[in-house]
Amino acid sequence: MHRIVHIMRVEKFNPGFIDLVERHFDASAHSFFLKGSPGPFVPAPRANLYVFHQGRRLAKFLRLLREIQGAERIIIHGLFGSALLFFLMLQPWVLPKCFWVIWGGDLYKDKLKKRKSLAVAVRERMRRFVVPRIGYLVTHVAGDVERARQWYGARGLHEECFVYPSNLFPEALRGLRENPLRQTPLRVVNILVGNSADPSNHHLEVLQKLAALDGPALKLHVPLSYGNHR
């Protein structure tokens, strides 16, 4: 059994996170349970890695049930999907030791839908049961915590953390270590517009407002590597 259990999806950010844990922490204390489809983001096989689509689903599910009962911490990487919410709702006694790593879509997607289907309404009802009982909210975005408290009555402690290596800019960190007091004249202002091609980033609205600004030259960075490409 492992002291720290991670519940994750097969997603682009997670292989790098698992590698980070193995390099800098006691990997034998961690187990990783992943749900998703085959693809390039499935981490390399490990003794403490359990990917549900790779077979023996029932055995892996029973192991997950056993591990979360004895774990000291349960880290939920994104509170997505009805199945996960239902799974947690049936075990409210484990929620105080859960750390919800807020991804964004798990907080906003259903809430901001204009037309609520029955499936959305059921998920929202389950969130209103699960979220207030979660012990810890993990994010570096304070506004996400405010929304979780406002919409779902979240009472957990806010643990401020960047979480994934992809959220850091290695070149900037390296430069800061080499010369932390160096100051350069402000010639160009770098602005990051959104983090994906998802419409929730309101790219056109942001660009229109930036176009009306007077001041130093702007260098815009607009990541569109995933999301809605229509």
Disulfide bonds with the S-S distance in Angstrom:
none
